């Protein structure tokens, strides 16, 4: 119980989930005109690409609110609890995306679980490596993907993950690997100072 209160999960996560659902319902398959440096033109990326940032920002905020000395000297598996929180956040994104895809017909909503898993893994990895200074990395990744990740209109490079269609096996594999690596680094790397 003290871990939930320390992480402010009971207040922050419901608000983040509500924002996630509202954003996904509002943007659906709508485009956002952003420049693509690799194409040299203004390419319309789907706004749904940025919706998982609502959950990953809340996750980063929850993981950042910790009781440092008490957690570092304690015997409870706090890092495992944190990893379970991240997995829970990712697990919630799947049914929400599927339900929105069924209700609204949005094809982009079917990518919410995969993209949330990738960005949550990136959040955990960067948080373990760089501490609280990594807060912007999950937000920067979608911008990098839009600016440099297209070979041609509607043809993303495989490394982008976020721009791939919903059932692309290598994008799903990349998202699962990023989540696994992020969780591994979060659990086993020593904490960086904030």
C-alpha positions as CSV (number, residue, x, y, z in Angstrom):
1,X,0.0,0.0,0.0
2,X,2.8,2.4,0.8
3,X,4.3,1.8,-2.6
4,X,1.1,2.8,-4.4
5,X,0.9,6.0,-2.3
6,X,4.5,6.8,-2.8
7,X,4.2,6.3,-6.6
8,X,0.9,8.3,-6.6
9,X,-0.6,5.5,-8.8
10,X,-4.1,6.0,-7.3
11,X,-4.3,9.6,-8.4
12,X,-2.1,9.9,-11.5
13,X,-2.9,6.7,-13.4
14,X,-6.7,7.2,-13.6
15,X,-6.1,10.7,-14.8
16,X,-3.6,9.5,-17.4
17,X,-5.9,6.7,-18.6
18,X,-8.8,9.2,-19.0
19,X,-6.6,11.5,-21.0
20,X,-5.4,8.6,-23.1
21,X,-8.9,7.5,-23.9
22,X,-10.1,11.0,-24.7
23,X,-7.2,11.8,-26.9
24,X,-7.5,8.5,-28.8
25,X,-11.2,9.0,-29.3
26,X,-10.7,12.6,-30.5
27,X,-7.8,12.2,-32.9
28,X,-8.7,8.7,-34.4
29,X,-7.0,8.6,-37.8
30,X,-6.6,12.4,-38.2
31,X,-3.3,13.6,-39.7
32,X,-0.9,16.1,-38.2
33,X,1.2,18.0,-40.8
34,X,4.9,17.6,-39.7
35,X,8.0,18.0,-41.8
36,X,9.8,15.0,-42.9
37,X,13.5,15.7,-43.4
38,X,14.1,12.4,-45.1
39,X,11.5,13.2,-47.8
40,X,11.9,17.0,-47.9
41,X,8.2,17.5,-47.8
42,X,5.5,18.1,-45.2
43,X,4.2,14.6,-44.5
44,X,1.0,14.1,-42.6
45,X,1.7,11.7,-39.7
46,X,-1.3,10.3,-37.8
47,X,-2.0,12.1,-34.6
48,X,-2.6,8.7,-32.9
49,X,1.2,8.4,-33.0
50,X,1.4,10.8,-30.1
51,X,-1.4,9.5,-27.9
52,X,0.7,6.9,-26.1
53,X,2.8,9.8,-24.7
54,X,-0.1,10.4,-22.2
55,X,0.4,7.1,-20.6
56,X,4.2,7.0,-20.8
57,X,4.4,10.5,-19.2
58,X,2.2,9.4,-16.3
59,X,4.3,6.2,-15.9
60,X,7.5,8.3,-15.8
61,X,5.9,10.6,-13.3
62,X,4.8,7.7,-11.1
63,X,8.2,6.0,-11.2
64,X,10.0,9.3,-10.5
65,X,8.0,9.9,-7.3
66,X,9.9,7.7,-4.9
67,X,11.2,7.6,-1.4
68,X,14.8,7.3,-2.3
69,X,16.7,6.4,0.9
70,X,13.9,4.2,2.2
71,X,13.6,2.3,-1.1
72,X,17.3,1.9,-1.6
73,X,17.9,0.5,1.9
74,X,14.7,-1.5,2.1
75,X,14.2,-5.2,1.4
76,X,10.9,-5.0,-0.5
77,X,11.2,-5.6,-4.3
78,X,10.3,-2.1,-5.3
79,X,11.8,-2.3,-8.7
80,X,9.8,-5.4,-9.5
81,X,6.7,-3.5,-8.4
82,X,7.7,-0.7,-10.8
83,X,8.1,-3.2,-13.6
84,X,4.7,-4.7,-12.9
85,X,3.2,-1.2,-12.9
86,X,4.7,-0.6,-16.4
87,X,3.4,-3.9,-17.6
88,X,0.0,-3.1,-16.2
89,X,0.0,0.3,-18.0
90,X,0.9,-1.4,-21.3
91,X,-1.7,-4.2,-20.7
92,X,-4.5,-1.5,-20.3
93,X,-3.6,0.1,-23.6
94,X,-4.4,-3.0,-25.6
95,X,-8.1,-3.4,-24.7
96,X,-8.6,0.4,-24.9
97,X,-7.2,0.6,-28.4
98,X,-9.2,-2.5,-29.5
99,X,-12.4,-1.0,-28.1
100,X,-11.8,2.3,-29.7
101,X,-11.0,0.7,-33.1
102,X,-14.3,-1.3,-32.9
103,X,-16.4,1.8,-31.9
104,X,-14.8,4.4,-34.1
105,X,-13.4,2.3,-37.0
106,X,-10.0,3.8,-36.4
107,X,-7.2,1.7,-37.9
108,X,-4.6,3.7,-36.0
109,X,-6.2,2.8,-32.6
110,X,-5.1,-0.8,-33.2
111,X,-1.5,0.3,-32.8
112,X,-2.0,1.8,-29.4
113,X,-0.9,-1.3,-27.5
114,X,2.3,-1.8,-29.5
115,X,3.3,1.9,-29.5
116,X,2.6,2.2,-25.8
117,X,4.7,-0.9,-25.1
118,X,7.6,0.5,-27.2
119,X,7.5,4.0,-25.6
120,X,7.1,2.5,-22.1
121,X,10.2,0.3,-22.7
122,X,12.0,3.4,-24.0
123,X,10.9,5.3,-20.9
124,X,12.2,2.6,-18.5
125,X,15.5,2.2,-20.4
126,X,16.2,5.9,-20.6
127,X,15.2,6.4,-16.9
128,X,17.6,3.7,-15.8
129,X,20.4,5.1,-17.9
130,X,20.0,8.8,-17.5
131,X,17.7,9.4,-14.5
132,X,15.1,12.1,-14.5
133,X,16.9,13.9,-17.4
134,X,15.4,11.2,-19.7
135,X,11.9,12.6,-19.3
136,X,11.8,14.0,-22.9
137,X,13.2,10.9,-24.7
138,X,9.8,9.2,-25.2
139,X,8.4,12.5,-26.5
140,X,11.4,13.0,-28.8
141,X,11.2,9.5,-30.4
142,X,7.9,10.1,-32.3
143,X,9.3,13.4,-33.7
144,X,12.5,11.7,-34.8
145,X,10.5,8.9,-36.4
146,X,8.4,11.4,-38.4
147,X,11.3,13.5,-39.4
148,X,13.8,10.8,-40.4
149,X,11.9,7.5,-40.6
150,X,10.3,7.6,-44.0
151,X,11.8,6.2,-47.2
152,X,8.8,7.5,-49.2
153,X,5.3,8.6,-48.6
154,X,3.6,5.9,-46.4
155,X,6.8,3.8,-46.4
156,X,8.5,3.9,-43.0
157,X,11.9,2.3,-42.2
158,X,11.5,-0.8,-40.0
159,X,13.4,0.8,-37.1
160,X,10.7,3.4,-36.6
161,X,8.2,0.8,-35.1
162,X,5.6,3.5,-34.4
163,X,4.7,4.2,-38.0
164,X,4.2,0.6,-39.1
165,X,0.7,-0.8,-39.6
166,X,-0.9,-2.6,-36.7
167,X,-0.1,-6.2,-37.4
168,X,3.5,-5.8,-38.7
169,X,5.4,-8.6,-37.0
170,X,8.8,-6.9,-36.9
171,X,7.3,-3.8,-35.3
172,X,5.5,-5.8,-32.7
173,X,8.7,-7.8,-32.0
174,X,10.7,-4.5,-31.7
175,X,8.1,-3.2,-29.2
176,X,8.2,-6.3,-27.1
177,X,12.0,-6.3,-27.1
178,X,12.1,-2.6,-26.2
179,X,9.7,-3.3,-23.3
180,X,11.7,-6.3,-22.1
181,X,15.0,-4.4,-22.3
182,X,13.5,-1.4,-20.5
183,X,12.2,-3.6,-17.7
184,X,15.5,-5.4,-17.4
185,X,17.4,-2.2,-17.1
186,X,15.0,-0.8,-14.7
187,X,15.2,-3.8,-12.4
188,X,18.9,-4.6,-12.6
189,X,20.7,-1.3,-13.2
190,X,21.6,0.8,-10.1
191,X,19.5,3.9,-9.6
192,X,20.9,7.1,-11.1
193,X,20.6,10.2,-9.0
194,X,17.6,12.4,-10.0
